Amino acid sequence: MTSHPTPDAPVDVAVLRRELLGRYAAIHVVESTGSTNADLRDAAAGGAPDRTALVAGRQTAGQGRRGRSWASPTGGLYLSALFRPDGVPPARLPWLTLLAGLALVRTARGFGVTATLKWPNDLLVDGAKAAGVLAEGTAGPAVVVGIGLNVAEPPDDVEPGAGGLRPTGLETHAGPLDRTAVAVALLGELADLEERWRRAGGDDPELRAEYERHCATLGSPVRVELARDGLLLGTARRLEPDGTLVVRDERGADHSVSAGDVVHLRVR
């Protein structure tokens, strides 16, 4: 009988380093931390090298977009990667968060799970949220890309996301998974995508087309919850080259959205 690691089995740093060093300059694994993004922001200020990765089995102060807390129960995968993409124009840096979403889609597919994206980077499986991404600029210049992925099914007390989006885990759809194998796959996909994007100077039309194929937001009626309690209703039309979402409102006017919570609306 084949045995599978328990949900709280630690990620094996030796395996990660064997499989990923070369694509990453440094890889660290901790059992628990406040926030992998906060840790790498501090490391960036201290001169940590380009392509440093940190993986945690648990976060006690994880953060999502717009300052929200990010639930980090045991059985998830919480990681951040530090990139210093020299030669990429600052206006293209927001694409790092979309690339992280694309890495999640590829990873899910590698474990037999069909997934889509809610702009900019929420991983959806059967209409439920399995992962989210938070990218933050820091000293250097550098960008820290944080990913929270539900591997096991989240506990019942994890609250729904924006618009009542319920949580789910990869194992609900794929069966038992080895979190070390998931971490290797996800970090590997992220490294490959970022390297290709960097070589293209932050503008790779094929990567943009791949993202668009997997983005369930495009063509959908949406409600966008903007900063300062703003609200935009319309249809998601396209992406700009910098990753901005263009939404056409009910009067036919186009609006560029660079940040906000997107809720997919059902067609009645």
C-alpha positions as CSV (number, residue, x, y, z in Angstrom):
1,M,0.0,0.0,0.0
2,T,1.3,3.5,-0.9
3,S,1.6,5.9,2.0
4,H,1.1,9.6,1.7
5,P,2.5,12.3,3.8
6,T,0.1,13.7,6.4
7,P,-1.2,17.3,5.8
8,D,1.2,18.7,8.5
9,A,4.3,16.8,7.2
10,P,7.1,19.3,6.8
11,V,8.3,20.4,3.4
12,D,11.6,18.7,2.7
13,V,14.2,21.5,2.2
14,A,16.8,19.0,0.9
15,V,14.5,17.9,-1.9
16,L,13.7,21.5,-2.8
17,R,17.4,22.5,-2.9
18,R,18.3,19.4,-5.0
19,E,15.6,20.1,-7.5
20,L,15.6,23.9,-7.6
21,L,19.0,25.4,-6.7
22,G,20.4,26.9,-9.9
23,R,17.0,28.3,-10.8
24,Y,17.0,29.8,-7.3
25,A,20.0,31.3,-5.6
26,A,18.8,30.3,-2.1
27,I,15.9,28.3,-0.7
28,H,14.8,28.3,3.0
29,V,12.1,26.4,4.7
30,V,10.6,27.2,8.2
31,E,8.0,25.4,10.1
32,S,6.1,28.6,11.0
33,T,6.5,32.3,10.6
34,G,4.4,35.5,10.8
35,S,4.6,36.2,7.0
36,T,6.9,34.8,4.3
37,N,6.5,38.1,2.4
38,A,7.5,40.2,5.5
39,D,10.5,38.0,6.0
40,L,11.7,38.3,2.5
41,R,11.1,42.1,2.4
42,D,13.4,42.3,5.4
43,A,15.9,39.9,3.7
44,A,15.8,42.1,0.5
45,A,16.6,45.2,2.6
46,G,19.6,43.2,4.0
47,G,20.9,42.4,0.5
48,A,19.4,38.9,-0.1
49,P,20.2,37.8,-3.7
50,D,17.9,37.7,-6.6
51,R,15.7,34.6,-6.7
52,T,15.7,33.8,-3.0
53,A,12.7,31.6,-1.9
54,L,11.2,31.0,1.5
55,V,8.6,28.3,2.2
56,A,6.6,28.0,5.5
57,G,4.4,25.3,6.8
58,R,2.3,27.8,8.6
59,Q,1.8,31.6,8.8
60,T,0.5,33.4,11.9
61,A,0.2,36.8,10.3
62,G,-0.3,36.2,6.6
63,Q,-1.7,39.1,4.5
64,G,-3.8,39.2,1.5
65,R,-4.7,42.1,-0.9
66,R,-5.9,45.4,0.5
67,G,-4.4,44.6,4.0
68,R,-6.7,41.7,4.7
69,S,-5.5,38.8,6.8
70,W,-4.8,35.6,4.9
71,A,-5.9,32.4,6.7
72,S,-2.9,30.0,6.8
73,P,-4.1,26.7,8.2
74,T,-2.0,23.6,8.5
75,G,-2.0,21.7,5.2
76,G,-1.5,24.7,3.0
77,L,1.6,25.8,1.2
78,Y,2.9,29.3,1.9
79,L,5.8,30.6,0.0
80,S,7.5,33.8,-1.2
81,A,10.1,34.5,-3.9
82,L,12.3,37.5,-4.1
83,F,13.1,38.8,-7.7
84,R,15.3,41.6,-8.8
85,P,14.4,41.8,-12.5
86,D,17.0,44.2,-13.8
87,G,16.2,45.5,-17.3
88,V,12.5,45.2,-16.9
89,P,10.7,48.6,-17.0
90,P,8.9,49.5,-13.7
91,A,5.6,49.7,-15.6
92,R,5.9,46.0,-16.4
93,L,6.6,44.8,-12.8
94,P,2.8,44.2,-12.0
95,W,3.0,41.3,-14.5
96,L,4.9,39.3,-11.8
97,T,1.7,38.8,-9.9
98,L,-0.1,37.5,-13.1
99,L,2.8,35.2,-13.8
100,A,2.4,33.7,-10.3
101,G,-1.3,33.0,-11.1
102,L,-0.2,31.3,-14.3
103,A,2.4,29.2,-12.3
104,L,-0.5,28.1,-10.1
105,V,-2.6,27.0,-13.1
106,R,0.3,25.0,-14.5
107,T,1.0,23.4,-11.2
108,A,-2.6,22.4,-10.7
109,R,-2.7,20.9,-14.1
110,G,0.4,18.9,-13.4
111,F,-1.5,17.2,-10.6
112,G,-4.6,16.6,-12.7
113,V,-6.6,19.6,-11.6
114,T,-8.2,21.9,-14.1
115,A,-8.1,25.5,-12.8
116,T,-8.8,29.0,-14.1
117,L,-7.9,32.5,-12.8
118,K,-9.9,35.3,-11.5
119,W,-8.0,38.5,-12.4
120,P,-5.4,39.1,-11.3
121,N,-4.3,35.9,-9.7
122,D,-6.8,34.0,-7.7
123,L,-6.8,30.3,-8.5
124,L,-10.3,28.9,-9.1
125,V,-11.2,25.2,-9.1
126,D,-14.9,24.5,-9.8
127,G,-15.7,28.1,-8.9
128,A,-14.0,28.0,-5.5
129,K,-10.7,29.7,-4.5
130,A,-7.7,27.4,-4.0
131,A,-4.9,30.1,-3.9
132,G,-4.1,33.8,-3.9
133,V,-1.1,35.9,-4.6
134,L,0.3,39.1,-3.1
135,A,3.2,40.9,-4.8
136,E,5.0,43.7,-3.0
137,G,7.7,46.1,-4.1
138,T,10.7,46.5,-1.8
139,A,14.2,48.0,-1.6
140,G,16.6,47.2,-4.4
141,P,14.5,47.6,-6.4
142,A,13.0,44.2,-5.9
143,V,9.6,42.5,-5.8
144,V,8.5,39.8,-3.3
145,V,5.9,37.5,-4.7
146,G,3.9,35.6,-2.1
147,I,1.6,32.7,-2.8
148,G,-0.8,31.0,-0.4
149,L,-2.1,27.6,-1.8
150,N,-4.6,25.4,-0.2
151,V,-3.3,21.9,-0.6
152,A,-5.6,20.2,1.9
153,E,-9.2,21.1,2.1
154,P,-9.4,24.3,4.3
155,P,-11.1,24.0,7.7
156,D,-14.8,25.0,7.9
157,D,-14.0,28.2,9.8
158,V,-12.0,29.7,6.9
159,E,-14.1,32.6,5.7
160,P,-15.2,33.1,2.1
161,G,-13.3,35.6,-0.1
162,A,-14.6,38.7,-1.8
163,G,-18.1,38.1,-3.2
164,G,-18.6,35.0,-1.0
165,L,-16.0,33.0,-2.9
166,R,-15.8,29.7,-1.0
167,P,-12.4,28.1,-0.4
168,T,-11.2,24.8,-1.6
169,G,-8.0,22.7,-1.7
170,L,-6.2,20.8,-4.4
171,E,-6.6,17.5,-2.6
172,T,-10.4,17.8,-2.8
173,H,-10.0,17.4,-6.5
174,A,-6.7,15.4,-6.9
175,G,-6.6,13.1,-3.8
176,P,-3.7,13.0,-1.4
177,L,-0.7,15.1,-2.4
178,D,2.9,15.4,-1.2
179,R,3.4,19.1,-0.3
180,T,7.1,18.9,-1.1
181,A,6.2,17.8,-4.6
182,V,3.7,20.6,-4.9
183,A,6.3,23.1,-3.7
184,V,8.9,21.8,-6.2
185,A,6.4,22.1,-9.0
186,L,5.1,25.5,-8.1
187,L,8.5,27.1,-7.5
188,G,9.8,25.5,-10.7
189,E,7.0,26.9,-12.8
190,L,7.3,30.3,-11.2
191,A,11.1,30.4,-11.9
192,D,10.7,29.3,-15.5
193,L,7.9,31.9,-16.2
194,E,9.8,34.7,-14.5
195,E,13.1,33.9,-16.4
196,R,11.3,33.9,-19.7
197,W,9.4,37.1,-18.9
198,R,12.6,38.8,-17.8
199,R,14.5,37.8,-20.9
200,A,11.7,39.4,-22.9
201,G,12.1,42.7,-21.0
202,G,8.8,42.2,-19.2
203,D,6.7,41.8,-22.4
204,D,6.1,38.3,-23.8
205,P,3.0,38.2,-26.0
206,E,2.9,34.3,-25.8
207,L,2.8,34.4,-22.0
208,R,0.1,37.1,-22.2
209,A,-1.9,34.9,-24.5
210,E,-1.5,31.9,-22.2
211,Y,-2.7,34.0,-19.2
212,E,-5.7,35.2,-21.2
213,R,-6.7,31.6,-22.1
214,H,-6.9,30.7,-18.5
215,C,-8.5,33.9,-17.2
216,A,-12.2,33.3,-16.5
217,T,-12.7,37.0,-15.8
218,L,-12.3,38.0,-19.4
219,G,-15.7,38.2,-21.1
220,S,-17.5,37.9,-17.8
221,P,-19.9,40.3,-16.2
222,V,-18.1,41.6,-13.1
223,R,-18.4,43.8,-10.1
224,V,-15.1,45.5,-9.2
225,E,-14.7,46.7,-5.6
226,L,-12.2,49.6,-5.8
227,A,-10.3,51.4,-3.2
228,R,-12.1,54.0,-1.1
229,D,-15.4,52.1,-1.5
230,G,-15.7,52.7,-5.2
231,L,-17.7,50.2,-7.3
232,L,-17.6,49.4,-11.0
233,L,-20.2,47.2,-12.8
234,G,-19.6,46.0,-16.3
235,T,-18.0,43.4,-18.5
236,A,-14.3,42.5,-18.4
237,R,-13.1,43.1,-21.9
238,R,-9.3,42.7,-22.2
239,L,-5.9,43.1,-20.6
240,E,-3.6,46.0,-21.4
241,P,0.1,45.1,-22.0
242,D,0.9,46.0,-18.4
243,G,-1.7,43.5,-17.1
244,T,-4.3,46.2,-16.3
245,L,-7.9,44.9,-16.7
246,V,-10.3,46.9,-18.9
247,V,-13.9,46.8,-17.9
248,R,-16.7,48.3,-20.0
249,D,-19.5,49.7,-18.0
250,E,-23.2,49.6,-18.7
251,R,-23.0,52.8,-20.7
252,G,-20.3,51.6,-23.0
253,A,-17.4,53.4,-21.4
254,D,-14.1,51.6,-20.8
255,H,-12.3,51.7,-17.4
256,S,-8.8,50.6,-16.7
257,V,-8.5,48.7,-13.4
258,S,-5.0,48.2,-11.9
259,A,-6.2,47.1,-8.5
260,G,-9.4,45.9,-6.9
261,D,-11.5,42.9,-5.9
262,V,-13.2,41.4,-8.9
263,V,-16.4,39.4,-8.3
264,H,-17.8,37.3,-11.2
265,L,-21.5,37.9,-11.6
266,R,-23.9,35.2,-12.7
267,V,-25.7,35.8,-16.0
268,R,-29.4,35.7,-15.3
